Amino acid sequence: MRGTKTKMVLQRRTESTDSQNAVTESWRDLRTVKGVLTSSPNVRNGLTDIYDKNTEISTHIFLVDYPIGVTITTEDRFRLKTEYYDILFIANPGNANRHLEFHLMVIKGRTL
């Protein structure tokens, strides 16, 4: 894997209930993951035109060495300083178990 390494924080959503059974969601930092973060080509704010339809696709790809020591799913997200990235899908190219590709969507305008 070539390129400048970036450290991103893997976060997992947690739920807790208070004394009146109200559910509160929050994000918990799990660990720091180091890899190469690149922006996806031909993407404008996470949207592109495919077959004349405005389609949501990944804005960034995060390449990390495999295995990284923790199970990561599309329910998790990454944080880089004050930016947050949803995980859209995870690829293991050629099922070679050499690196994982996390296809990400930068989160904008959402309460975090």
C-alpha positions in Angstrom: 0.0 0.0 0.0 1.6 3.3 -1.1 0.8 6.8 -0.1 0.8 9.0 2.9 -0.6 7.2 6.0 -3.6 8.8 7.8 -4.7 7.8 11.2 -8.5 7.7 11.6 -10.5 6.8 14.7 -13.0 3.9 14.3 -16.2 4.6 16.1 -19.1 2.3 17.1 -22.7 3.4 17.9 -23.8 2.6 21.5 -27.1 2.8 23.1 -27.9 3.4 26.8 -31.1 3.8 28.8 -31.7 6.1 31.7 -33.8 5.6 34.8 -37.0 6.4 32.8 -36.1 4.0 30.0 -35.3 6.7 27.5 -32.7 5.5 24.9 -29.7 7.6 24.2 -27.4 7.0 21.2 -23.8 8.0 21.2 -20.5 7.1 19.4 -17.7 5.4 21.2 -14.1 5.5 20.0 -12.8 1.9 19.5 -9.3 2.3 18.2 -7.1 4.2 15.8 -6.7 2.7 12.3 -3.8 3.7 10.0 -4.2 3.6 6.2 -4.2 5.6 3.0 -7.2 8.0 2.6 -8.0 9.1 -0.9 -10.9 11.0 -2.4 -13.1 9.3 -5.0 -12.7 10.8 -8.5 -15.7 12.4 -10.3 -17.7 12.9 -7.2 -19.4 16.1 -6.2 -20.4 16.1 -2.5 -21.1 12.4 -2.6 -23.3 12.6 -5.7 -22.7 11.6 -9.3 -24.8 11.0 -12.3 -25.3 7.4 -13.3 -27.7 6.6 -16.1 -29.1 10.2 -15.8 -29.9 9.7 -12.1 -28.3 11.6 -9.3 -26.8 8.7 -7.3 -25.1 8.7 -3.9 -21.7 7.0 -4.0 -18.6 7.0 -1.8 -16.7 10.3 -1.5 -13.5 8.7 -0.1 -11.7 5.3 0.0 -9.7 4.3 3.0 -7.2 1.5 2.4 -5.9 -0.4 5.4 -3.6 -3.4 5.9 -5.4 -6.7 6.6 -6.1 -7.9 9.3 -6.5 -4.9 11.5 -7.6 -6.8 14.6 -11.2 -5.8 15.0 -14.4 -6.5 13.1 -15.7 -3.5 11.2 -19.1 -3.3 9.7 -21.2 -0.7 7.8 -22.8 0.2 11.2 -19.5 1.8 12.3 -17.9 5.0 11.1 -14.5 6.8 11.0 -13.5 10.1 12.5 -10.7 12.3 11.2 -10.2 15.3 13.5 -13.7 17.0 13.2 -14.9 15.1 10.1 -17.0 12.0 10.2 -17.3 9.3 7.5 -20.1 6.7 7.2 -18.9 3.3 5.9 -20.9 2.5 2.8 -19.3 -0.8 2.0 -16.1 -2.8 2.7 -14.1 -4.6 0.0 -11.5 -7.3 0.3 -10.0 -7.1 -3.3 -9.6 -10.5 -4.8 -10.3 -12.0 -1.4 -6.5 -11.9 -1.0 -6.7 -10.8 2.6 -3.9 -8.2 2.0 -5.8 -5.0 2.6 -9.3 -3.8 3.0 -11.0 -1.0 1.1 -13.5 1.1 3.1 -15.7 3.1 0.8 -16.8 6.1 2.8 -19.3 9.0 2.6 -18.3 12.2 4.4 -21.1 13.2 6.8 -22.2 16.8 6.4 -24.9 18.7 8.0 -25.9 16.0 10.4 -26.1 16.1 14.2 -23.3 13.9 15.4 
